[in-house]
Amino acid sequence: MQVLTLTTVMLVWFQAKHFIADYLLQPHWVLTGKGDMRKSGGYVHAGVHALGSIPAYLIAGLGTTGICSLMLAEFVIHYIIDYSKAGMSSRSHAGPDKAAYWAMHGADQFAHQLTYAALIYVSLRLTGAGG
């Protein structure tokens, strides 16, 4: 598969997975657990993201070690991003009618998108498809 096609397919998968995991698969206990390391919600959510990325890594042709390494990296990074946002959100008390709320939401989503760019880059480097 050509690198441009592979990159596009991986990006589309990450975008679909992100929408499903962030907007469809977050019950209340997950949402409220993200800002508390003693609660399972944030860990489960980060795990859903890590597991949901497996097809993208298989498409890239990664082996078990590469897949497990990138899943672990994504799990940790996703957890940290969400934990940080939850902390900032709780301190700001900004609701959806405030610009600060949307700035935090946008920064959170941007950080996740940068993570996907990095995961695609590393996947392509590990498989030799990225040059």
ABEGO torsion letter per residue (X at the ends): XBAAAAAAAAAAAAAAAAAAAAAAABBAAAAAAAABAABAAAAAAAAAAAAAAAAAAAAAGBBAAAAAAAAAAAAAAAAAAAAAAAAAAAAAGBBAABAAAAAAAAAAAAAAAAAAAAAAAAAAAAAGAAX
